[in-house]
Amino acid sequence: MRIQRIELYELTLPLVEPFIISGGVMTERRSLVVVLHDGEGHRGFGESPPFELPFYSEETLAGARHLLERVLIPRLAGQEVEGPEDVDRLLRVGVRGNSFARAALETAAWDLEAARRSTGLAALLGERLGATPAAEIPCGVALGIPADRSPDTLRRWIEEAVAQGYRRVKIKVAPGWDSLAVRTARAAMAGADLPLTVDANGSYEWPEHEANLRALDDTGLLYIEQPLPPDELVGHARLAETLRTQVCIDETLRDARAARQVAELGGPLVWNVKVHRIGGLSEVCRVVRIGLGCGARLWAGTMPESGLGSQAALAAAALPGFIYPSDLEPSVRWFGVGNDVIPLEMSRDGMMAVPECSIARLLDEDAFRAATRLVLNVA
């Protein structure tokens, strides 16, 4: 297929309420969207959702935009490619890291292939892996740290989530907001047979915060997500040996190379696979193959993205090996009613259907025009 034209948009979606993690606060979701055109009327969509400040990753929204405008889009425009794997290889030449920028174009290439073949992203991934993707996936809720640090606020959020049918509750924690948060969550979930997990976003140090982590180890969690900083591969491996509770890696799982090293170190075997953080769906396939080989238990995380960007995560979550509920939530949870460019919906029993078509067929064109601004058009 020939990439005849590429458009780059800024996307802005206000959040219903601020989302707070250990490293920063979001009040709106700003990201970048690329659209690939093949000259035959087909379009492929991809999102680049790094944060504006580097509290989650080194890559920022401004940096991703700069690389897309100056290097990656000009490199891809006008190219003849066999498929998305070719795009993945092309974008890696002379580019270290910058996974969010690369993922926008790479996932758009997968979607363009889906549009040309009248199928969905999950079907293409299943084809590559020799597996049949699931028709629906279980959803888990991800709850931030209350701005007021009030147990009552957290309790209300959790009670609402349980009533809505989520299959797993995850709460953000940090030193000083951990044991109390877990006790509050347990009380709010009383009577509900749901797993509880915590996510520290790398805010603990070992052994400085050993007491905090050992206290969490005694609370019956399904897993503790990303307790240590991202570059602590050995630290996470040792922590997995030390704690009874499963350790989950998120930011540490940068790519398939990191997945292989974690497996060889005997490290954590619960993996949060974020499509955009690792550079796209071609890398997801590589990570899944490693995970299946070492017995890892996978689930799909989000940043969160818009409903457009979430299509890649939704497709990944339908693959074999993804056994825990993923962080895919209905659009109204983040953006309110009628604002998302592709509305995500969850059933009353906490399941989300996996689309069998390309993104263009799902897109709310009016909502997309209202939420975006064209910043680059390259033929």
VENJOGI-V621573 format. One line per field, one symbol per residue. ss: DSSP state (H for helix, E for strand, L for the rest). phi: phi as a letter, one per 30 degrees, with the letter a starting at -180 (. if undefined). psi: psi as a letter, one per 40 degrees, with the letter a starting at -180 (. if undefined). Layout:
ss=???
phi=???
psi=???
//
This chain:
ss=LELLEEEEEEEEEEEEEEEELLLLEEEEEEEEEEEEELLLLLEEEEEELLLLLLLLLLLLHHHHHHHHHHHHHHHHLLLELLLHHHHHHHHHLLLLLLHHHHHHHHHHHHHHHHHHHLLLHHHHHHHHHLLLLLLEEEEEEEELLLLLLLHHHHHHHHHHHHHHLLLEEEEELELLELHHHHHHHHHHLLLLLLEEEEELLLLELLLLLHHHHHHHHLLLLLEEELLELLLLHHHHHHHHHHLLLEEEELLLLLLHHHHHHHHHLLLLLEEEELLLLLLLHHHHHHHHHHHHHHLLEEEELLLLLLLLLHHHHHHHHLLLLELLLELLLLHHHHHLLLLLLLLLLLLLLLEEELLLLLHHHLLLHHHHHHHEEEEEEEL
phi=.cddbbcbbccbbdddaecccdcabccbccacbcbcccicjcbbcbcccdddcddcbddcddddddddddbddedceidcbdlddddedddddibcihdddddeddddddddddddchbcddddddddcibcdddabdcccccddeechcedddddedddddddjecacbbdbaejbbdddddddeddcejcdbdcbbbchidccccecedddddddcciddacchdceeddddedddddddddddcccbedddadddeddddddideccbdcceddcjkdddeeddddddddcidccaccbddcdddddddddddddddjdccecdcbdeddccidicddbdcbbddcicbdcdcbddedcddddddddcbbdcabcc
psi=ihgdihihihhhhiidiihhadeahheihhaihihhheeeeiihiiihfiidifedidhiddddddddddddddddheihidadddddddeehehhbfddddddddddddddddddefaiddddddddefihiidiiihiihhahhdefhdddddddddddddeeieihhihiihegcddddddddddehehgiihiiheffeiihedfdddddddeeefidihhgdiidegddddddddddidiihhicddgdadddddddddefahfhhhhhdddeeadddddddddddddefihiihiidiiidddeddddddeeiidgdihifhiiddddeahedidhhhihieffihihieiiddeehgddddddeihhehhh.
//
